[in-house]
Amino acid sequence: MKKTDQFFKQESMSEKQVRSRTIIAFSVFAILLFIVFISYLWIKNQPKVAGTQKPLRTSLNINEKIFSKIFDSSQLVKEYPKSAAAKKVRVNGYDGLKDTVSEETWRLHIVRKTRDTLKLALADIKKLPKREIVFDFKCIEGWSQVTHWAGVPLKTFMEHYHLEDQASMKYIGLQTPDKEYYVGIDMPSALQSQTLLCYEMNGKPLPVNQGFPLRLIIPVKYGIKHLKRIGTMFFSNNKPADYWAERGYDYYAGH
């Protein structure tokens, strides 16, 4: 057999192999696409649990168990110099901020137990040691921004007001004064040293759209947990209601 004949035979076999592999690849892709579509329809038709389909909520709960077990409250989020902080800070939502509020009439309600509520003015909170933090604020929508905040570490606040029994519980719940926005947070994250009851942004009192007069800054969580304009704080061993978790998002919301 001539070399040219051998060459064309090999070339012909190679083209057949390419066609065969292409057909196999497209067939596998079509099968996988069909499986994904059927899975999507199955999940879509499942009953909802806490705002989302049961299989998705089960997956989120598994993730929460894993990440909560490996969470280390002594591990700090990276901090930046003040010069790195944005001068124009993005607003990640207006829920719970519709009503007007004044520093003179606003009070933070600390529900220690049934029929035992401590009411504090902003001046009471400002008397405690202030801590500043400049960190990369992360929104669950996919954006992040280095921002500068100041306030009282929540851990310091709870120690000062002798909330040791409450700190031993599993969760802390926060609500806006109008109760239109609310979050539930695991206690280890809440007591991490960088978590603040925050009353300043960029060295000035909080703007109204950033939660004036007092908001939560919790760097180990995504922005959906940084509740603006805190009205009520309470404690529980059961998960408190959470605005975005009820709408299908992750309850833990850590990063």
KEDO-367029 format. One line per 4 residues: number of its first residue (from 1); their letters; for each residue x, y, z of C-alpha. Coordinates in Angstrom, 3 decimals, decimal comma. Layout:
BEGIN
NUM = a = X:Y:Z  ...
***
This chain:
BEGIN
1 = mkkt = 0,000:0,000:0,000  1,296:3,403:-0,935  2,077:5,926:1,766  -0,487:8,347:0,322
5 = dqff = -3,197:5,651:0,555  -2,244:4,946:4,189  -2,382:8,675:4,956  -5,883:9,125:3,504
9 = kqes = -7,106:5,987:5,299  -5,799:7,286:8,629  -7,284:10,700:7,895  -10,637:9,096:7,068
13 = msek = -10,604:7,054:10,282  -9,760:10,171:12,268  -12,754:12,019:10,818  -15,026:9,106:11,733
17 = qvrs = -13,699:9,145:15,265  -14,332:12,871:15,536  -17,898:12,472:14,298  -18,488:9,564:16,661
21 = rtii = -17,156:11,445:19,659  -19,161:14,525:18,706  -22,373:12,491:18,543  -21,586:10,890:21,922
25 = afsv = -20,795:14,270:23,480  -24,046:15,842:22,241  -26,020:12,781:23,352  -24,542:12,951:26,857
29 = fail = -25,189:16,703:26,996  -28,804:16,189:25,911  -29,325:13,505:28,552  -27,821:15,682:31,263
33 = lfiv = -29,922:18,647:30,148  -33,019:16,474:30,304  -32,107:15,294:33,824  -31,562:18,896:34,942
37 = fisy = -34,922:19,927:33,486  -36,754:17,026:35,150  -34,978:17,798:38,453  -35,985:21,453:38,165
41 = lwik = -39,638:20,508:37,620  -39,490:18,089:40,558  -37,972:20,663:42,911  -40,377:23,358:41,718
45 = nqpk = -43,358:21,159:42,601  -42,116:20,268:46,079  -43,856:21,839:49,091  -42,254:24,965:50,501
49 = vagt = -40,531:25,015:53,882  -39,502:28,392:55,358  -39,940:30,237:52,090  -38,367:27,808:49,643
53 = qkpl = -38,831:24,301:48,266  -38,095:21,544:50,781  -35,026:20,049:48,982  -33,388:23,500:48,733
57 = rtsl = -34,154:24,328:52,376  -32,725:20,940:53,402  -29,511:21,755:51,517  -29,301:25,183:53,164
61 = nine = -29,824:23,631:56,592  -27,043:21,129:55,945  -24,720:23,963:54,898  -25,648:25,850:58,070
65 = kifs = -24,800:22,864:60,272  -21,433:22,436:58,586  -20,399:26,103:58,652  -21,669:26,717:62,178
69 = kifd = -19,571:23,825:63,446  -16,366:25,087:61,828  -17,000:28,752:62,733  -14,207:30,164:64,902
73 = ssql = -15,201:33,354:66,734  -11,540:34,162:67,393  -10,812:34,404:63,660  -11,166:38,043:62,637
77 = vkey = -12,361:39,501:59,365  -9,663:41,475:57,547  -9,598:45,164:58,468  -8,395:48,079:56,320
81 = pksa = -7,037:51,597:56,945  -9,631:54,380:57,104  -8,228:55,814:53,878  -9,530:52,734:52,043
85 = aakk = -13,138:53,297:53,115  -15,700:54,462:50,568  -16,914:58,017:50,969  -20,226:57,203:49,272
89 = vrvn = -21,573:54,096:50,965  -24,040:51,887:49,133  -27,449:51,254:50,687  -28,505:47,599:50,738
93 = gydg = -32,240:48,018:51,287  -34,815:50,268:52,943  -36,961:47,691:54,730  -37,957:48,869:58,201
97 = lkdt = -36,926:52,490:57,574  -40,200:54,001:56,371  -41,196:55,656:59,635  -39,446:58,765:60,941
101 = vsee = -37,501:58,488:64,178  -35,745:60,936:66,509  -32,815:60,300:68,819  -34,760:61,819:71,722
105 = twrl = -37,703:59,410:71,543  -35,990:56,301:70,167  -35,278:53,497:72,638  -33,560:50,152:72,317
109 = hivr = -35,758:47,488:73,914  -33,787:44,564:75,371  -36,180:41,726:76,183  -34,317:39,815:78,878
113 = ktrd = -37,284:37,542:79,533  -41,076:37,727:79,581  -42,255:40,982:81,203  -38,644:42,074:81,771
117 = tlkl = -37,559:44,624:79,167  -34,643:47,008:79,505  -35,098:50,305:77,621  -32,008:52,277:76,642
121 = alad = -31,461:55,645:74,974  -28,672:56,163:72,450  -26,756:58,151:75,087  -26,683:55,048:77,303
125 = ikkl = -25,042:53,058:74,532  -22,544:55,792:73,661  -21,214:55,727:77,236  -19,674:52,319:76,586
129 = pkre = -16,221:51,836:74,973  -16,323:52,614:71,254  -14,707:50,438:68,598  -14,135:51,317:64,956
133 = ivfd = -13,914:48,894:62,093  -13,117:49,255:58,393  -13,934:46,072:56,530  -15,238:44,730:53,231
137 = fkci = -19,032:44,824:53,559  -20,442:42,008:51,409  -23,934:41,934:49,950  -25,606:38,677:49,024
141 = egws = -26,454:40,280:45,652  -22,787:39,969:44,713  -21,225:43,373:45,409  -18,866:44,405:48,195
145 = qvth = -17,479:47,708:49,477  -14,859:48,692:52,063  -16,702:50,764:54,665  -15,948:52,503:57,976
149 = wagv = -18,205:52,052:61,025  -18,081:52,695:64,765  -20,079:51,679:67,808  -20,094:49,414:70,834
153 = plkt = -19,073:45,757:70,459  -22,187:43,695:71,122  -20,185:41,413:73,394  -19,079:44,409:75,507
157 = fmeh = -22,674:45,669:75,595  -24,027:42,350:76,844  -21,334:42,022:79,476  -21,974:45,579:80,724
161 = yhle = -25,719:44,961:81,111  -25,199:41,523:82,701  -26,816:39,537:79,913  -24,743:36,417:80,591
165 = dqas = -27,792:34,130:80,802  -29,056:35,491:77,505  -25,621:35,082:75,903  -25,743:31,379:76,738
169 = mkyi = -28,742:30,929:74,432  -28,379:29,817:70,816  -29,788:32,837:68,998  -30,340:36,563:69,166
173 = glqt = -33,269:38,202:67,404  -33,452:41,819:66,200  -36,378:43,846:64,894  -36,876:47,354:63,550
177 = pdke = -39,235:49,581:65,601  -42,021:49,061:63,049  -41,284:45,286:63,002  -41,186:45,388:59,197
181 = yyvg = -37,649:43,963:59,141  -36,214:41,308:61,433  -33,284:38,906:61,606  -32,173:35,919:63,625
185 = idmp = -28,456:35,366:64,256  -26,549:32,500:65,835  -25,032:33,591:69,136  -21,371:32,703:68,359
189 = salq = -21,438:35,058:65,346  -23,257:37,748:67,316  -20,615:37,675:70,049  -17,648:37,756:67,679
193 = sqtl = -15,505:40,727:68,747  -16,058:42,714:65,521  -19,873:42,708:65,791  -21,048:46,221:66,651
197 = lcye = -24,103:48,075:67,823  -23,198:50,811:65,386  -24,105:54,507:65,595  -21,462:56,098:63,317
201 = mngk = -20,449:55,815:59,666  -17,340:57,560:58,359  -16,938:59,332:61,694  -20,437:60,857:61,672
205 = plpv = -23,865:59,815:63,023  -25,578:57,226:60,867  -27,616:58,630:57,972  -31,299:57,731:57,999
209 = nqgf = -30,878:55,368:55,037  -28,084:53,531:56,886  -30,130:52,808:60,001  -30,092:55,925:62,190
213 = plrl = -29,857:55,956:65,158  -28,510:52,414:65,722  -27,851:49,453:63,464  -26,038:46,135:63,537
217 = iipv = -22,678:45,639:61,875  -21,666:41,979:61,815  -18,690:41,475:59,457  -18,868:37,659:59,451
221 = kygi = -22,304:37,813:57,789  -23,686:39,055:54,495  -25,537:42,377:54,409  -29,006:40,854:54,875
225 = khlk = -28,096:40,264:58,551  -26,855:43,827:59,236  -30,215:45,063:60,515  -30,744:48,817:60,283
229 = rigt = -32,517:50,843:62,982  -32,659:48,320:65,787  -35,791:48,632:67,883  -35,949:45,364:69,813
233 = mffs = -33,394:42,745:70,816  -34,376:39,373:72,275  -32,864:35,950:72,866  -33,978:32,385:72,188
237 = nnkp = -32,873:28,769:71,893  -35,104:28,456:68,832  -34,485:30,215:65,548  -36,115:33,668:65,585
241 = adyw = -38,042:34,763:62,518  -35,806:36,072:59,720  -37,078:38,322:56,926  -34,966:36,982:54,065
245 = aerg = -34,900:33,375:55,230  -38,692:33,458:54,944  -38,182:34,494:51,333  -35,937:31,566:50,452
249 = ydyy = -32,475:32,823:51,444  -29,930:31,116:53,648  -30,687:31,630:57,368  -27,032:31,414:58,413
253 = agh = -25,825:33,875:55,730  -22,162:33,625:56,728  -19,247:34,024:54,340
***
